[in-house]
Amino acid sequence: MINYEISKTVSRIIEPFGTIKKLSVAALVDGTYEAAEGDTPRKYLPRNAEEMAKLEELVKKAMGFSAERQDQVEVVNVPLNPTPSWMKKPPSRSRPETRSPSGFPSSATGSAWSSG
């Protein structure tokens, strides 16, 4: 038995809610530094072309690069911080700070607290 009452076909196409049209990614890469002796600052050495090409490929893989989408990638070699703060010497004090038995610096226990 054939049913001819329904003569239409219904199809539903479900697409994802959001699609990525294009990605533009920039990555800043620090170079290397030569060790310094004494108080001389470290010397910045930029990365060579082979290292930069490897880093660019790494960034492309991490972002899911697609040439069809016309994605853009820029990997730039720049000195980010030639001397990190943890490598700098702390400033020297002219005299060591002394503390009173109460825990305050000795200069804080002046005439305002004296009996007299």
Summary of the structure (lengths in Angstrom):
residues: 116
radius of gyration: 33.2
end to end distance: 118.5
largest distance: 118.5
contacts: 165
relative contact order: 0.17
helix: 21%
strand: 17%
